[in-house]
Amino acid sequence: MAQTAEKLGRALLVLAGILALGLLLANSASAGPTATRLAYATGEIVPIPAAVPHEEGDMVDRRIVPDLRWIAARYPIYVTDGYSGPLPDGEHVGCDNCHVKGSDHYNGLAVDIVPLHGDGKCDETWRGITRLAEWAEPVQNEPVPPFRWVGYDGDAGHGCGNHLHLSWQHATVAQFELAEWVEVFPVGSSSGAKPRHKRAKTPPAPPPGPAGGISTVHSGGVSARGD
């Protein structure tokens, strides 16, 4: 009887260890880089790469592309809008007149996101997007760097069944111009155990005004495209 109880106890300890390891791995998988940096490289509006599921023609400032790749590799995202505005050749990309004045979409430093395989309903397909939103903004109106503004549940025109808006911190810049610097996380570094970011250095003050806004234009009946 004593030997049976001892074996049972050992088995329970092994099982507990396996469960603990599974939780650790799960937390590590959803954790983000523990530092950010200011990217002063020359900005350019470029197509979103195929590695990041998106609507055809969507573009962003090239300096946030590595971050988007990192996010897309870990969360089931589908970008419905990035940069909205004119290109050097006169062509217009992104949704037209569906973002508020001062939106980061006009600088290529914001994206609207829905589930990769969603159908427009707030259901289990949004779980990954909700996890992403909570990682980027664990406390309402307190986004963690490098994010400037996160629009989701609790923000008008955003949330489960609508869309998630992510904006990156950047230097003050006029509409349809490229920012001098953009705050990003160094995706080449190892991820920490906690999804919190620490700036490598204190950046200049971010631009005033709205980073997002209420969406009014819908794309294919899947989600709202705006901020």
Order of alpha helices (4+ residues) and beta strands (2+ residues): alpha-beta-beta-beta-alpha-beta-beta-beta-beta-alpha-beta-beta-beta-beta-beta-beta
